[in-house]
């Protein structure tokens, strides 16, 4: 299933340029972390779910890269760029072997089922 997004043919070229460059440096930073690490957790301060994901990974002894961008009171625009880029609406965003697996609840289910261990080999 593909995510329903506005067709580029229906976006003015000037708007497309803005869309393509919206916090591109931040997205590049996340992409670089994903390329360099088996597990990446993208989160934000004051949100308990990134902390939960980190505790789950720590309990399993799994190494990960953690990237934190602001909190509820700051940096919402850069976080919005990440949400638009990934299509994932909440934090954390957890990537395993370059693939977005979801959030903390999804991670917990993958650990319980053994799927995370299989993915990490």
VENQUI-V156087 format. One record per helix or strand of 3 or more residues. SS is the DSSP state (a for helix, b for strand). FROM is the first residue (numbers start at 0). TO is the last residue. If there is no record, write none. Layout:
BEGIN
ss: <SS | SS>
from: <FROM | FROM>
to: <TO | TO>
END
This chain:
BEGIN
ss: <a | a | a | b | a | b | a | b | b | a | a>
from: <7 | 12 | 23 | 38 | 47 | 64 | 75 | 92 | 98 | 103 | 114>
to: <9 | 20 | 35 | 42 | 59 | 67 | 85 | 95 | 101 | 112 | 119>
END
